[in-house]
């Protein structure tokens, strides 16, 4: 895993796939209970705090060997992103996500 200057996280998977996840994509896919409930209520993805700090990563901490905990500048840190969840996220054209092999 590598964090790029713009906050994008690049992961090279065991099968050789290289996936890039922008902060925007990661925050929109936050798996915490609060974000999931708000997304269900508002349809699709919903970010409760609409400040630029909501999209700035402060830290990335491994959770055992199965996940990453992402801490955001706005204080949100409840999301634990299992590697299986990250692997299933498809990059989106509108956020600059890329997939390479």
Secondary structure as the mmCIF struct_conf table of DSSP 4:
data_model
#
loop_
_struct_conf.conf_type_id
_struct_conf.id
_struct_conf.beg_label_comp_id
_struct_conf.beg_label_asym_id
_struct_conf.beg_label_seq_id
_struct_conf.end_label_comp_id
_struct_conf.end_label_asym_id
_struct_conf.end_label_seq_id
STRN STRN1 UNK A 2 UNK A 3
TURN_TY1_P TURN_TY1_P1 UNK A 5 UNK A 6
BEND BEND1 UNK A 7 UNK A 7
STRN STRN2 UNK A 9 UNK A 12
TURN_TY1_P TURN_TY1_P2 UNK A 14 UNK A 15
BEND BEND2 UNK A 16 UNK A 16
STRN STRN3 UNK A 18 UNK A 21
HELX_RH_AL_P HELX_RH_AL_P1 UNK A 23 UNK A 28
TURN_TY1_P TURN_TY1_P3 UNK A 29 UNK A 29
BEND BEND3 UNK A 32 UNK A 32
HELX_RH_AL_P HELX_RH_AL_P2 UNK A 33 UNK A 42
BEND BEND4 UNK A 43 UNK A 44
BEND BEND5 UNK A 48 UNK A 48
BEND BEND6 UNK A 51 UNK A 51
HELX_RH_3T_P HELX_RH_3T_P1 UNK A 52 UNK A 55
STRN STRN4 UNK A 57 UNK A 63
TURN_TY1_P TURN_TY1_P4 UNK A 64 UNK A 66
STRN STRN5 UNK A 67 UNK A 72
TURN_TY1_P TURN_TY1_P5 UNK A 73 UNK A 74
BEND BEND7 UNK A 75 UNK A 75
STRN STRN6 UNK A 80 UNK A 82
HELX_RH_AL_P HELX_RH_AL_P3 UNK A 83 UNK A 88
HELX_LH_PP_P HELX_LH_PP_P1 UNK A 89 UNK A 91
HELX_RH_3T_P HELX_RH_3T_P2 UNK A 93 UNK A 95
TURN_TY1_P TURN_TY1_P6 UNK A 96 UNK A 96
STRN STRN7 UNK A 99 UNK A 100
#
